Amino acid sequence: MMNQNSNPNVSPDSYFGCNVFNEKVMRDRLPKKVYEAVMCTRRMGTPLPRDAADVVANAMKDWAVEMGCTHFTHWFQPMTGITAEKHDAFLTPLPGGNVILDMTGKELIKGESDASSFPSGGLRATFEARGYTAWDPTSDAFIKDRTLCIPTGFVSYTGEVLDKKTPLLRSMEAVSQATVRMLRLFGNTKVQRVVTNVGPEQEYFLIDKSSYDAREDLILTGRTLFGAMPPKGEEMDDHYFGNLTQRVSDFMRELDVELWKLGIYAKTEHNEVAPAQHELAPVYTTSNIAADHNQLTMELMKKIALKHDLVCLLHEKPFAGISGSGKHNNWSISTDDGQNLLDPGETPQDNLQFLLVLCAFLKGVREYAPLIRIASASAGNDCRLGGNEAPPTVISVFIGDDLQMVLDAIEQGKALDDFGKVRFNLGVNAMPQFRKDTTDRNRTSPMAFTGNKFEFRMLGSADSISCFNFVMNTIFAHEITEFCEELEKADDFQTALHELIVRSIRENKDIIFNGNGYGDEWFKECQRRNLPNYPSTVESLEQYDRPEFVALFEEMNVLNKSEISSRKEILLDNYSKTVFIEAKTMLDIARKKILPVCISYTKQLCDAIITKQNISPMLNISSAVEDVLASQISDLTASLYDSIEDLRECLSDVSRIASSLEKAKTYRTSVIPAMSRLRTTADALEVLIPQEQWPFPAYSEILYNI
């Protein structure tokens, strides 16, 4: 495999995608008919003939072996949130003790995994082990660590979906069928397929490995469970887009190279708002490939960081008191002839096709807001959402003043002549004039229209993008289908279309909010509009299997009732286990590290007080400072011990609850507040005790040493 790191003069276009079995490689290595069959499968979603799969498997194996591979694996995305792989050698035994290198079409198409060892939400019992991985021919195979990785779905022995990618692929089919049907109503007979495209902006933290190794909480949970704020946070706004330190720059350069080799369109990188925080953004690609790419990006970030003696943190809130990390999911929809269906054009008030697509989106978000909230729900993201760094937990849509003006004019039946004609003149002749964008950026909005796409800002940094995108695709496909059914019955299409758009704008305008989502007035307003608010993961997951949501997924052939129930169970269980591990880690650190230090330092102060008291009659030395400090620390230490016992008792109480929902609720209402009380006391002690005696690195050391 190619190594470009040693030669900075090699142009990226000479090795981009070199580790990918992409269209160029297939064109060179496959017979023309087989290549055309694969392309038809990739572009139109048609099944690939079995004999063609045999040819593809052999060509894929030959290419991989030439690139230095000895093994292949079905690479899939189970409900653990990370990827999984089981490696098989290309070796096939021959008589006489010889071997050949081989991979059959059967091995390419189907693999087997132990389904009971992955989260199944009750779909698989421990003794019911068999599960299958099935090749996704619409995603490119690639080479990672000298292993050929074949993207696949993952299903149980009885056929239920056990992964995050298969529902995404099903939802993409639903979008294509519904939207092509809509385009036929507008007279477009050429478009055969419609796809959703995604560009996920990935935020993350980089810290020194020595600091990471000294923090048990980071190692076990991915975030700091204790830590007082440093004197400086992000108040000066000097980190955002600031100069990269050499270590960070070297990391980013190597990351770019490795991503480009895998055909990942890494484009933009910069410092983010918080100290030690950064962002990487790719160019858009189809949703399923974007999901693969984002999983690989997160994996490579962690691996490459270690090579630079750094650790990449993907937790949504690794440090309290400063901004956390999200993943901005930029969602758009396009046709196979290159149309972006969310592009308003020069005169959006006359672009009825765009307006119908926009109305379907707005209607879907209003009707199925709880599902969108579920797509961003996790214990980690609960630490981030709703703060002055991330969108609130109330779902709304930002469309900007210009587009709002268009919708208002259509609803009121008024003419509109001045859309999007504002230009900037900076008053310097040498600098160009340029046109103002038709929408601003609203960082407080959960879903912001940004010109020709919607940016969903609620996803957490560690989240798979598959979940939100299969939910959004399903909702959109359902609304477009409903619109088509109404319009197909109309005697006069143009009249019916105009009436549908006007009615839809009027009925769904409450989901639009173009103001400050952080303001208290918005929460009063959203209550007036009757918009749902689920402030935590537990409240949102409780909504997952509502009858209307089950009907939606079943009607669009994305998930059935048992698959929805299993996902609800898995997510609740994951929430509870996450909080349980964090609470146990807090107890371990507080008991074994913080409490002994506090007792020891209190003794030092008391010894100093006694020493001064013994010599004060002769030298008149006061122990007032030591007296005050000893009293403060002694009181806080007692409070620390009480908080430890309180948290221990809370964990004991929750262990007796059988119901997954009730257990998660108790973690939310009992254990997390107890954890907060313990942290508050410990952080107060950190401020009073000398840094060299505190048992782990402080925030200032972690955030500012690279």
LINHU-V34133 format. One record per pair of residues at least 24 apart in sequence whose C-alpha atoms are under 10 Angstrom apart, sorted by the first residue. I is the first residue (numbers start at 0). J is the second residue. Records with the same first field share a line. If there is no record, write none. Layout:
I = J / J
This chain:
0 = 63 / 65 / 66 / 67 / 68 / 142 / 143 / 144 / 145 / 260
1 = 66 / 257 / 260
2 = 256 / 257 / 260
3 = 253 / 256 / 257 / 260
4 = 252 / 253 / 254 / 256 / 257
7 = 252 / 256
11 = 255 / 256 / 259 / 260
12 = 259 / 260
13 = 260
14 = 256 / 259 / 260 / 261 / 262
15 = 256 / 257 / 258 / 259 / 260 / 261 / 262 / 263 / 264
16 = 141 / 257 / 258 / 259 / 260 / 261 / 262 / 263 / 264
17 = 66 / 141 / 142 / 259 / 260 / 261 / 262
18 = 62 / 63 / 66 / 140 / 141 / 142 / 143 / 145 / 147 / 257 / 258 / 259 / 260 / 261 / 262
19 = 62 / 63 / 139 / 140 / 141 / 142 / 143 / 147 / 148 / 259 / 260 / 261 / 262 / 263
20 = 58 / 59 / 62 / 63 / 138 / 139 / 140 / 141 / 142 / 147 / 148 / 149 / 261 / 262
21 = 138 / 139 / 140 / 141 / 261 / 262
22 = 139
24 = 58 / 59 / 62
25 = 55 / 58 / 59 / 62
27 = 58
28 = 54 / 55 / 57 / 58 / 59 / 61 / 62
29 = 54 / 55 / 57 / 58 / 59
30 = 54 / 55 / 58
37 = 136 / 137
38 = 136 / 137
39 = 137
40 = 135 / 136 / 137
41 = 135 / 136 / 137 / 138 / 139
42 = 137 / 191 / 192 / 193 / 194 / 335
43 = 137 / 172 / 175 / 191 / 192 / 193 / 335
44 = 136 / 137 / 168 / 171 / 172 / 175 / 192
46 = 136
47 = 136
49 = 104 / 105 / 108
50 = 104 / 105
51 = 104
52 = 103 / 104 / 105 / 106 / 107 / 108 / 136
53 = 102 / 103 / 104 / 105 / 106 / 107 / 108
54 = 103 / 104
55 = 102 / 103 / 104 / 107
56 = 101 / 102 / 103 / 104 / 105 / 106 / 107 / 108
57 = 100 / 101 / 102 / 103 / 104 / 107
58 = 102
59 = 102 / 107 / 140 / 141 / 147 / 149
60 = 89 / 100 / 101 / 102 / 103 / 107 / 147
61 = 100 / 101 / 102
62 = 147
63 = 89 / 140 / 141 / 142 / 145 / 146 / 147 / 148
64 = 89 / 100 / 101 / 145 / 146 / 147
66 = 142 / 145 / 146 / 147
67 = 142 / 144 / 145 / 146 / 147
68 = 142 / 143 / 144 / 145 / 146 / 147
69 = 100 / 145 / 146 / 147
70 = 100 / 102 / 142 / 144 / 145 / 146 / 147 / 148
71 = 102 / 106 / 107 / 141 / 142 / 143 / 145 / 146 / 147 / 148 / 149
72 = 106 / 107 / 110 / 140 / 142 / 146 / 147 / 148 / 149 / 150 / 151
73 = 106 / 107 / 108 / 109 / 110 / 111 / 112 / 131 / 132 / 133 / 134 / 135 / 140 / 147 / 148 / 149 / 150 / 151 / 152 / 153
74 = 132 / 133 / 134 / 135 / 140 / 141 / 147 / 148 / 149 / 150 / 151 / 152 / 153 / 291
75 = 132 / 133 / 134 / 135 / 148 / 149 / 150 / 151 / 152 / 153 / 162 / 163 / 164 / 165 / 291
76 = 150 / 151 / 152 / 153 / 161 / 162 / 163 / 164 / 165 / 290 / 291 / 294 / 463 / 465
77 = 114 / 117 / 118 / 119 / 152 / 153 / 154 / 160 / 161 / 162 / 163 / 164
78 = 117 / 118 / 119 / 120 / 153 / 160 / 161 / 162 / 163 / 164 / 463 / 566 / 569 / 570 / 573
79 = 117 / 118 / 119 / 161 / 162 / 163 / 463 / 569 / 570 / 573
80 = 162 / 163 / 294 / 461 / 462 / 463 / 464
81 = 163 / 294 / 295 / 297 / 298 / 461 / 462 / 463
82 = 162 / 163 / 291 / 294 / 295 / 298 / 463
83 = 112 / 117
84 = 112 / 148 / 149 / 150
85 = 110 / 111 / 112 / 148
86 = 146 / 147 / 148
87 = 146 / 147
88 = 146 / 147
89 = 147
106 = 133 / 134
107 = 132 / 133 / 134 / 135 / 136 / 149 / 150 / 151
108 = 132 / 133 / 134 / 135 / 136 / 149 / 151
109 = 133 / 134 / 151 / 152 / 153
110 = 134 / 151 / 152 / 153
111 = 153 / 154 / 155 / 156
112 = 153 / 154 / 155 / 156
113 = 155 / 156
114 = 153 / 154 / 155 / 156 / 161
115 = 155
117 = 161 / 162
118 = 161 / 162 / 565 / 566 / 568 / 569 / 570 / 572 / 573
119 = 154 / 155 / 159 / 160 / 161 / 162 / 562 / 564 / 565 / 566 / 568 / 569
120 = 161 / 561 / 562 / 563 / 564 / 565 / 566 / 567 / 568 / 569 / 570 / 571 / 572
121 = 561 / 562 / 564 / 565 / 566 / 568 / 569
122 = 155 / 156 / 157 / 158 / 159 / 160 / 161 / 561 / 562 / 564 / 565 / 566
123 = 155 / 156 / 157 / 159 / 161 / 565
127 = 155 / 156
128 = 155 / 156
129 = 154 / 155 / 156 / 157
130 = 154 / 155 / 156 / 157 / 158 / 159 / 160 / 161
131 = 155 / 156 / 157 / 158 / 160 / 161
132 = 161 / 162
133 = 165
135 = 164 / 165 / 168 / 287
137 = 168 / 285 / 287 / 288
138 = 285 / 287 / 288 / 289 / 290 / 291 / 292
139 = 261 / 262 / 288 / 291
140 = 261
141 = 260 / 261 / 262
142 = 260 / 261
143 = 257 / 260 / 261 / 295
150 = 288 / 291
159 = 558 / 559 / 561 / 562 / 565
160 = 557 / 558 / 559 / 561 / 562 / 563 / 565 / 566
161 = 562 / 565 / 566
162 = 465 / 566
163 = 290 / 463 / 464 / 465 / 466 / 469 / 566
164 = 286 / 287 / 288 / 290 / 291 / 463 / 464 / 465 / 466 / 468 / 469
165 = 287 / 465 / 469 / 557 / 558
166 = 465 / 466 / 468 / 469 / 470 / 472 / 473 / 552 / 556 / 557 / 558
167 = 286 / 287 / 290 / 464 / 465 / 466 / 467 / 468 / 469 / 470 / 471 / 472 / 473 / 557
168 = 286 / 287 / 465 / 468 / 469 / 472 / 557
169 = 469 / 472 / 473 / 555 / 556 / 557 / 558
170 = 195 / 468 / 469 / 470 / 471 / 472 / 473 / 474 / 475 / 476 / 552 / 555 / 556 / 557 / 558
171 = 195 / 196 / 285 / 286 / 287 / 468 / 469 / 472 / 473 / 476 / 557
172 = 472 / 473 / 476 / 555 / 556 / 557
173 = 469 / 472 / 473 / 474 / 475 / 476 / 477 / 480 / 554 / 555 / 556 / 557
174 = 332 / 469 / 471 / 472 / 473 / 474 / 475 / 476 / 477 / 478 / 479 / 480 / 555
175 = 332 / 333 / 334 / 472 / 476
176 = 476 / 479 / 480
177 = 475 / 476 / 477 / 478 / 479 / 480 / 481 / 482 / 483 / 555
178 = 332 / 333 / 334 / 340 / 356 / 475 / 476 / 479 / 480 / 483
179 = 334 / 479
180 = 479 / 480 / 483 / 484 / 487
181 = 352 / 355 / 356 / 479 / 480 / 482 / 483 / 484 / 486 / 487
182 = 334 / 352 / 483
183 = 483
184 = 352 / 483 / 486 / 487 / 492
185 = 351 / 352 / 492 / 493
189 = 334 / 335 / 336
190 = 334 / 335 / 336 / 337 / 338
191 = 334 / 335 / 336
192 = 333 / 334 / 335 / 336
193 = 332 / 333 / 334 / 335 / 336 / 337 / 338 / 339 / 340
194 = 284 / 285 / 286 / 287 / 331 / 332 / 333 / 334 / 335 / 339 / 472
195 = 283 / 284 / 285 / 286 / 287 / 330 / 331 / 332 / 333 / 334 / 339 / 340 / 468 / 471 / 472
196 = 282 / 283 / 284 / 285 / 286 / 287 / 288 / 289 / 328 / 329 / 330 / 331 / 332 / 333 / 339 / 452 / 468
197 = 281 / 282 / 283 / 284 / 285 / 286 / 287 / 288 / 289 / 290 / 327 / 328 / 329 / 330 / 331 / 332 / 452 / 453 / 454 / 464 / 468
198 = 264 / 280 / 281 / 282 / 283 / 284 / 285 / 286 / 289 / 290 / 293 / 326 / 327 / 328 / 329 / 330 / 331 / 452 / 454 / 464
199 = 279 / 280 / 281 / 282 / 283 / 284 / 286 / 289 / 290 / 292 / 293 / 325 / 326 / 327 / 328 / 329 / 330 / 454 / 455 / 456 / 458 / 460 / 464
200 = 265 / 267 / 268 / 278 / 279 / 280 / 281 / 282 / 293 / 325 / 326 / 327 / 328 / 329 / 454 / 456 / 460
201 = 268 / 277 / 278 / 279 / 280 / 281 / 293 / 296 / 297 / 313 / 324 / 325 / 326 / 327 / 328 / 458 / 459 / 460 / 461
202 = 268 / 269 / 270 / 271 / 276 / 277 / 278 / 279 / 280 / 297 / 312 / 313 / 314 / 315 / 323 / 324 / 325 / 326 / 327 / 459 / 460 / 461
203 = 270 / 271 / 275 / 276 / 277 / 278 / 279 / 297 / 300 / 311 / 312 / 313 / 314 / 315 / 316 / 317 / 323 / 324 / 325 / 326 / 460 / 461
204 = 270 / 271 / 273 / 274 / 275 / 276 / 277 / 278 / 309 / 310 / 311 / 312 / 313 / 314 / 315 / 316 / 317 / 318 / 323 / 324 / 702
205 = 246 / 247 / 250 / 274 / 275 / 276 / 277 / 300 / 301 / 304 / 309 / 310 / 311 / 312 / 313 / 701 / 702 / 705
206 = 247 / 274 / 275 / 276 / 304 / 308 / 309 / 310 / 311 / 312 / 700 / 701 / 702 / 703 / 704 / 705
207 = 246 / 275 / 304 / 305 / 307 / 308 / 309 / 310 / 311 / 700 / 701 / 702 / 703 / 704 / 705
208 = 304 / 305 / 307 / 308 / 309 / 310 / 311 / 701
209 = 308 / 309 / 310 / 696 / 701
210 = 309 / 310 / 695 / 696 / 697 / 698 / 700 / 701 / 702 / 704
211 = 309 / 310 / 311 / 312 / 695 / 696 / 701
212 = 310 / 695 / 696
213 = 694 / 695 / 696
214 = 588 / 694 / 695 / 696 / 697
215 = 584 / 585 / 587 / 588 / 695
216 = 317 / 580 / 581 / 584 / 585 / 587 / 588
217 = 312 / 314 / 317 / 318 / 584
219 = 580 / 581 / 584
220 = 314 / 317 / 379 / 577 / 578 / 580 / 581 / 582 / 584
221 = 311 / 312 / 313 / 314 / 315 / 316 / 317 / 318 / 379 / 581
222 = 312 / 313 / 314 / 315 / 316 / 317 / 318 / 319 / 379 / 581
223 = 314 / 316 / 317 / 318 / 319 / 581 / 585 / 698
224 = 317 / 318 / 319 / 581 / 582 / 584 / 585 / 588 / 674 / 675 / 677 / 678 / 681 / 682
225 = 318 / 319 / 585 / 588 / 589 / 674 / 675 / 677 / 678 / 679 / 680 / 681 / 682 / 685 / 695 / 697 / 698
226 = 318 / 319 / 320 / 678 / 679 / 681 / 682 / 683 / 685 / 686 / 695 / 696 / 697 / 698 / 699
227 = 318 / 319 / 320 / 678 / 679 / 681 / 682 / 683 / 684 / 685 / 686 / 697 / 698 / 699
228 = 318 / 319 / 320 / 321 / 682 / 685 / 686 / 697 / 698 / 699
229 = 320 / 686 / 697 / 698 / 699 / 700 / 702
230 = 698 / 699
231 = 274 / 698 / 699 / 703
232 = 272 / 273 / 274 / 320 / 321 / 322 / 698 / 699 / 702 / 703
233 = 272 / 273 / 274 / 320 / 321 / 322
234 = 272 / 273 / 321
235 = 272
236 = 271 / 272 / 273 / 274
237 = 270 / 271 / 272 / 273 / 274
238 = 269 / 270 / 271 / 272 / 273 / 274 / 275 / 276 / 277
239 = 269 / 270 / 271 / 272 / 273 / 274 / 276 / 277
240 = 268 / 269 / 270 / 271 / 272 / 277 / 278
241 = 269 / 270 / 271 / 272
242 = 269 / 270
243 = 269 / 270 / 277 / 705
244 = 270 / 705
245 = 705
246 = 304 / 307 / 308 / 309 / 705
247 = 275 / 277 / 304 / 307 / 309 / 705
249 = 304 / 307
250 = 300 / 303 / 304 / 305 / 306 / 307 / 308 / 309
251 = 277 / 279 / 300 / 303 / 304
253 = 299 / 300 / 303 / 304 / 306 / 307
254 = 279 / 296 / 299 / 300 / 301 / 302 / 303 / 304
255 = 279 / 296 / 299 / 300
257 = 296 / 299 / 300 / 303
258 = 292 / 295 / 296 / 299 / 300
261 = 292 / 295 / 296
262 = 292
263 = 288 / 289 / 291 / 292 / 293 / 295 / 296
264 = 289 / 292
265 = 292 / 296
271 = 322 / 324
272 = 321 / 322 / 323 / 324 / 388
273 = 318 / 320 / 321 / 322 / 323 / 324 / 388 / 702
274 = 321 / 322 / 699 / 701 / 702 / 703
275 = 701 / 702 / 703 / 704 / 705
276 = 311 / 312 / 322 / 323 / 324 / 702
277 = 324
278 = 324 / 325 / 326
279 = 326
280 = 326 / 327
283 = 329 / 330 / 331
284 = 331
285 = 330 / 331 / 332 / 333
286 = 330 / 331 / 332 / 464 / 465 / 468 / 469 / 472
287 = 464 / 465 / 468 / 469
289 = 464 / 465
290 = 463 / 464 / 465 / 466 / 468
291 = 463 / 464 / 465
293 = 461 / 462 / 463 / 464 / 465
294 = 461 / 462 / 463 / 464 / 465
297 = 460 / 461 / 462 / 463
309 = 705
312 = 460 / 461
313 = 379 / 459 / 460 / 461 / 462
314 = 379 / 380 / 382 / 383 / 459 / 460 / 461 / 462
315 = 377 / 378 / 379 / 380 / 381 / 382 / 383 / 384 / 458 / 459 / 460 / 461 / 462
316 = 379 / 380 / 381 / 382 / 383 / 384 / 459 / 460
317 = 379 / 382 / 383
318 = 382 / 698 / 701 / 702
319 = 382 / 383 / 698
320 = 386
321 = 383 / 386 / 387 / 388
322 = 383 / 386 / 387 / 388 / 389
323 = 379 / 380 / 382 / 383 / 384 / 386 / 387 / 388 / 389 / 459 / 460
324 = 380 / 383 / 388 / 389 / 458 / 459 / 460 / 461
325 = 380 / 383 / 384 / 388 / 389 / 390 / 456 / 457 / 458 / 459 / 460 / 461 / 462
326 = 375 / 454 / 455 / 456 / 457 / 458 / 459 / 460 / 461 / 462 / 463 / 464
327 = 445 / 446 / 453 / 454 / 455 / 456 / 457 / 458 / 459 / 460 / 464
328 = 446 / 452 / 453 / 454 / 455 / 456 / 457 / 458 / 464 / 467 / 468
329 = 446 / 447 / 448 / 449 / 451 / 452 / 453 / 454 / 455 / 456 / 468
330 = 446 / 448 / 451 / 452 / 453 / 454 / 455 / 467 / 468 / 471 / 472
331 = 448 / 451 / 452 / 453 / 454
332 = 356 / 451 / 452 / 453 / 472
339 = 451 / 452
340 = 451 / 452
341 = 448 / 449 / 450 / 451 / 452 / 453
342 = 450 / 451 / 452
343 = 402 / 437 / 450 / 451
344 = 419 / 450 / 451
345 = 418 / 419 / 420 / 437
346 = 405 / 415 / 416 / 417 / 418 / 419
347 = 402 / 405 / 406 / 415 / 418 / 419
348 = 402 / 404 / 405 / 406 / 408 / 409 / 414 / 415 / 416 / 418
349 = 405 / 409 / 415
351 = 493 / 496 / 497 / 500
352 = 496
354 = 405 / 406 / 496 / 497 / 500 / 501 / 504
355 = 479 / 482 / 496 / 497 / 499 / 500 / 501 / 503 / 504
356 = 475 / 478 / 479 / 482 / 500
357 = 398 / 448 / 475 / 500 / 503 / 504
358 = 406 / 475 / 478 / 479 / 482 / 499 / 500 / 501 / 502 / 503 / 504 / 506 / 507 / 508
359 = 474 / 475 / 476 / 477 / 478 / 479 / 480 / 481 / 482 / 500 / 503 / 504 / 507
360 = 396 / 453 / 471 / 472 / 474 / 475 / 476 / 478 / 479 / 507
361 = 395 / 396 / 475 / 478 / 503 / 504 / 506 / 507 / 508 / 509 / 510 / 511
362 = 474 / 475 / 478 / 479 / 503 / 504 / 506 / 507 / 508 / 510
363 = 471 / 472 / 473 / 474 / 475 / 476 / 477 / 478 / 479 / 507 / 510
364 = 394 / 395 / 396 / 446 / 471 / 474 / 475 / 478 / 507 / 510 / 511
365 = 394 / 395 / 396 / 506 / 507 / 508 / 509 / 510 / 511 / 530 / 531
366 = 474 / 478 / 507 / 510 / 530 / 547 / 548
367 = 394 / 470 / 471 / 474 / 531 / 547 / 548 / 551
368 = 393 / 394 / 395 / 474 / 510 / 530 / 531 / 532
369 = 393 / 394 / 530 / 531 / 532 / 533 / 538 / 539 / 540 / 541 / 542 / 543 / 545 / 548
370 = 467 / 470 / 471 / 474 / 539 / 540 / 542 / 543 / 544 / 545 / 548
371 = 445 / 455 / 457 / 458 / 466 / 467 / 468 / 470 / 471 / 474 / 539
372 = 445 / 457 / 458 / 467 / 531 / 532 / 533 / 534 / 535 / 536 / 538 / 539 / 540 / 542 / 543
373 = 466 / 467 / 470 / 533 / 535 / 536 / 537 / 538 / 539 / 540 / 541 / 542 / 543 / 567 / 570
374 = 457 / 458 / 459 / 462 / 463 / 464 / 465 / 466 / 467 / 468 / 469 / 470 / 471 / 536 / 539 / 540 / 543
375 = 455 / 456 / 457 / 458 / 459 / 462 / 463 / 464 / 466 / 467 / 536 / 539
376 = 457 / 458 / 459 / 462 / 533 / 534 / 535 / 536 / 537 / 538 / 539 / 540 / 570 / 571 / 574
377 = 458 / 459 / 461 / 462 / 535 / 536 / 537 / 539 / 540 / 570 / 571 / 573 / 574 / 577
378 = 459 / 535 / 536 / 537 / 570 / 571 / 573 / 574 / 575 / 576 / 577 / 578 / 667
379 = 459 / 460 / 461 / 462 / 536 / 574 / 577 / 578
380 = 457 / 458 / 459 / 460 / 461 / 462 / 535 / 536
381 = 459 / 534 / 535 / 536 / 537
382 = 459 / 535
383 = 457 / 459
384 = 445 / 456 / 457 / 458 / 459 / 534 / 535
385 = 443 / 457 / 516 / 517 / 534 / 535
386 = 443 / 517
387 = 442 / 443 / 516 / 517 / 518
388 = 442 / 443 / 517
389 = 442 / 443 / 444 / 445 / 456 / 457 / 458 / 459 / 516 / 517
390 = 441 / 442 / 443 / 444 / 445 / 446 / 455 / 456 / 457 / 458 / 515 / 516 / 517
391 = 443 / 444 / 445 / 456 / 457 / 516 / 517 / 518 / 521 / 522 / 532 / 533 / 534
392 = 444 / 445 / 457 / 516 / 522 / 531 / 532 / 533 / 534 / 535 / 536 / 539
393 = 444 / 445 / 510 / 516 / 521 / 522 / 525 / 526 / 530 / 531 / 532 / 533 / 534
394 = 444 / 445 / 446 / 457 / 510 / 511 / 512 / 516 / 525 / 530 / 531 / 532 / 533
395 = 444 / 445 / 446 / 447 / 509 / 510 / 511 / 512 / 513 / 516 / 525 / 530 / 531
396 = 441 / 444 / 445 / 446 / 447 / 448 / 453 / 454 / 455 / 508 / 509 / 510 / 511 / 512 / 513
397 = 438 / 439 / 440 / 441 / 442 / 443 / 444 / 445 / 446 / 447 / 448 / 449 / 453 / 454 / 510 / 511 / 512 / 513 / 514 / 516
398 = 437 / 438 / 439 / 440 / 441 / 444 / 446 / 447 / 448 / 449 / 450 / 453 / 511 / 512 / 513
399 = 437 / 438 / 439 / 440 / 441 / 447 / 448 / 449 / 450 / 511 / 512 / 513 / 514
400 = 437 / 438 / 439 / 513 / 514
401 = 436 / 437 / 438 / 439
402 = 437 / 438 / 448 / 450
403 = 438 / 508 / 511 / 512 / 513
406 = 500 / 501 / 504 / 505 / 508
407 = 501 / 504 / 505 / 508
408 = 501
409 = 497 / 500 / 501 / 504 / 505
410 = 497 / 498 / 500 / 501 / 502 / 503 / 504 / 505
411 = 501 / 505
412 = 501
439 = 513
440 = 513
441 = 513 / 514 / 515 / 516
442 = 515 / 516 / 517
443 = 513 / 514 / 515 / 516 / 517 / 518
444 = 511 / 512 / 513 / 514 / 515 / 516 / 517
445 = 516
446 = 511 / 512
447 = 511 / 512 / 513
469 = 552 / 557 / 558
470 = 552 / 557
472 = 555 / 557
473 = 551 / 552 / 553 / 554 / 555 / 556 / 557 / 558
474 = 548 / 551 / 552 / 555
476 = 551 / 555
477 = 551 / 552 / 554 / 555
480 = 555
535 = 664 / 667
536 = 570 / 571 / 574 / 663 / 664 / 667
537 = 570 / 571 / 574 / 575 / 660 / 661 / 662 / 663 / 664 / 665 / 666 / 667
538 = 660 / 663 / 664 / 667
540 = 566 / 567 / 568 / 570 / 571 / 660
541 = 567 / 568 / 571 / 660 / 664
542 = 567
543 = 567 / 568
567 = 659 / 660
568 = 658 / 659 / 660
569 = 659
570 = 659 / 663
571 = 659 / 660 / 661 / 662 / 663 / 664
572 = 658 / 659 / 660 / 662 / 663
573 = 659 / 663
574 = 659 / 662 / 663 / 664 / 666 / 667
575 = 653 / 659 / 660 / 662 / 663 / 664 / 665 / 666 / 667
576 = 663 / 666
577 = 666
578 = 663 / 666 / 667 / 670 / 671 / 674
579 = 650 / 653 / 654 / 663 / 666 / 670 / 671
581 = 671 / 674
582 = 643 / 646 / 647 / 649 / 650 / 666 / 670 / 671 / 673 / 674 / 677
583 = 646 / 647 / 650 / 674
585 = 643 / 646 / 674 / 677 / 678
586 = 642 / 643 / 644 / 646 / 647 / 674 / 677
587 = 643
588 = 694 / 695
589 = 639 / 640 / 642 / 643 / 677 / 678 / 681
590 = 639 / 640 / 643 / 644
591 = 694
592 = 693 / 694 / 695
593 = 636 / 639 / 681 / 684 / 685 / 692 / 693 / 694 / 695
594 = 636 / 637 / 639 / 640 / 643 / 681 / 684 / 694
595 = 636 / 694
596 = 636 / 684 / 688 / 692 / 693 / 694
597 = 632 / 633 / 635 / 636 / 637 / 639 / 681 / 684 / 685 / 687 / 688 / 692 / 693
598 = 632 / 633 / 636 / 637
599 = 692
600 = 629 / 632 / 633 / 687 / 688 / 689 / 692 / 693
601 = 625 / 628 / 629 / 630 / 631 / 632 / 633 / 636 / 688
602 = 629 / 633
603 = 629
604 = 628 / 629 / 630 / 632
605 = 629 / 630
628 = 687 / 688
629 = 687
631 = 683 / 684 / 687
632 = 683 / 684 / 685 / 687 / 688
633 = 684
635 = 680 / 681 / 683 / 684
636 = 680 / 681 / 684
637 = 680
638 = 676 / 677 / 680 / 681
639 = 676 / 677 / 678 / 679 / 680 / 681 / 683 / 684
640 = 677 / 680
641 = 676 / 677
642 = 673 / 674 / 675 / 676 / 677 / 678 / 679 / 680 / 681
643 = 673 / 674 / 676 / 677 / 678
644 = 673 / 677
645 = 669 / 670 / 673 / 674 / 676 / 677
646 = 670 / 671 / 672 / 673 / 674 / 675 / 676 / 677
647 = 673 / 674
648 = 673
649 = 673 / 674
